[in-house]
Amino acid sequence: MVIRPYGYGIWENIQRWLDSAFKNKGVENAYFPQLIPYSFLQKEADHVEGFAPELALVTRGGGKELEEPLVVRPTSETIVNHMFSQWIQSHRDLPLMVNQWANVHRWEMRTRPFVRTLEFLWQEGHTAHATPEEARETAREFVALYERFAVEAAALPVVAGRKSRIESFAGANVTYTIEAMMGDRRALQAGTSHDLGDNFARAFNTRFATKEGGSVSGGSNDSDASSSSSNTNLAFVHQTSWGVSTRMVGGVVMAHGDDTGLRLPPALAPTQLIIVPILGKKGTDPLPIYEAAQKLCDALCDAGVRAKVDSTEGKSPGWKFSHWEMKGVPLRLEVGPRDVAAGCCVLARRDLPRSDERSKVAGVPTEPSGALVGRVKETLGEIQASLLEQATAFRDANIRDVASYAELKQAIDEGFWARGWWAGSDADEERVKEETGGATLRCFPFEQPEEAGVNGGGGGKCLMSGGEAVEVAIFAKSY
């Protein structure tokens, strides 16, 4: 997939938001090799089994057969642990928190632009901790950060929760997720965070000297080292990994788009405001119009608004309006000869239909420039909130509470998300998937009903078995 500049601009804004948030939490950026020895993946049995169908292998290099195949990076837990085992010696080295912005390859048989492609861009964070409690807390902390990003920046009212065992990441103790509802009501896994426990640490012998004492030789991978009496004070680290990819761009497109085209939340839009000069009748001097438009653009850019002027020749104002509406620019500013004379302009909002009288505001003063800047920033905030409000209302209207398996199947058949009490087995979960045409358990939401057993209540009756259940789960068809 080639990502053109406009699409990459959306990804850049995602990067900026997340990268700043990561660094505020003490995470440092690093980079790890794209080609990984196949033997690394084989060290963690669940991991290699989970990724085996999606691997791309390099078997020749420099015109010769390689002694060992190299895997084109599907994810980096193994290569990261290879290095962690050398970097971590003592409890003083913990916690260790790194992130990389990189590309990964997974051999998808059915691709969808942004959502599921052979190669995609993402960030992957990796942390190591002294205790399982710290790792679990960190995994929850980063899925909460993803939820905040989705709501505040992407205007996506995601459902955050815990994956079931069979839907968890290969090699993880538990996976946490944010699930977003798309415009066709399918679910999109928009970000995940994994509590890896000490599974990879044991595979790579990633250990540290505890506060009680002891030492560890750097980079040892002796499988029998853990049983040595000299290693009494060594412990395996507990780890997390977490990531968001360019799939988020697809999620924004599919959640907010309408029949006219894209609708981008201002926080992520490469261009937040487009200025369209309207030149008026033939013979009218266009220079004052262009000068006024550029003056407005300069004032807005100086104030931090991502604005630009469409000075394209040979296209009518109506063509330009439609062009930028399709590209999802949140706000349009129109300025013509009468506007210049009156010291005002027209603002048009993309989040509302043209037929909505609120979508267009005429007579917005352009002098002094501070008044316009304030009005534009206020309107962009209103658009951001409006898109979130619309998406939230759509999500809530399309989640159906079910009390039986028959109700679940009916809800899925009608295109809804089904939410109900669940204590089913892995086999029950597979049965749902087979008998509903692909619906899966998306998550056990963190926000449970007041009567949920996890909240100290009594829980409810499992929709499948009728037995006692302590929490509700959400099922849906997904991308």
Protein Blocks (a to p, Z undefined) as FASTA:
>chain_A
ZZdfklmmmmmmmmmmmmmmmmmnopacddddfbdcfklmmmpmklmmmmmmmpccdfbg
ehiacfbdcdddfbjklmmmmmmmmmpmbfklpccddddddddddddfbdcehklcfbdc
ddddddddfbfklmmmmmmmmmmmmmmmmmmmnopacddddddfklpcehiabdcddddd
dfkopacdfbdcddekjmlmmmnopacddfkbccddehiabfklmmpmklmmgccddddd
ddddfklmmmmmmmmpcfkbccddfklmmblbdcdddebjehiafklmmmmmmmmmmmmm
mnopacdddfbghiafklmmmmmmmnopabacdddfklmmnopacdddfkbcfklmklpc
ghiafbdfklmmmmmmmmmmmmmmmmmmmmmmmmmmmcccdfbfklmmmmmmnopacddd
dfbdfklmmmmmmmnoopacfbacfbdcfklmklopnbiadfklopacfbdcdddddZZ
